[in-house]
């Protein structure tokens, strides 16, 4: 599972860590620039709990 742009307080205890940060080759500083890409290597909670904390539709 990967989550992009979440704050550490929202997912840090459930996901393994930040794998990368979003950049682009043109240096455009948009809303996603610098956002963390979280990756789950060792699942620390059941899928329903992870999904409830990481989904959003905005």
Residue pairs with C-beta under 8 A, 6 or more apart in sequence:
1 15
1 39
1 40
1 43
1 50
1 54
2 19
2 37
2 38
2 39
2 40
3 11
3 15
3 37
3 38
3 54
4 22
4 32
4 35
4 36
4 37
4 38
5 22
5 32
5 35
5 36
6 36
6 38
6 54
8 36
10 53
10 54
11 38
11 53
11 54
13 44
14 40
14 44
14 45
14 49
14 50
14 53
15 38
15 39
15 40
15 44
15 50
16 38
16 39
16 40
16 41
16 42
16 44
17 38
17 39
17 41
18 36
18 37
18 38
18 39
19 37
19 38
19 39
20 36
20 37
21 34
21 35
21 36
21 37
22 32
22 33
22 34
22 35
22 37
23 33
23 34
24 30
24 33
40 50
43 50
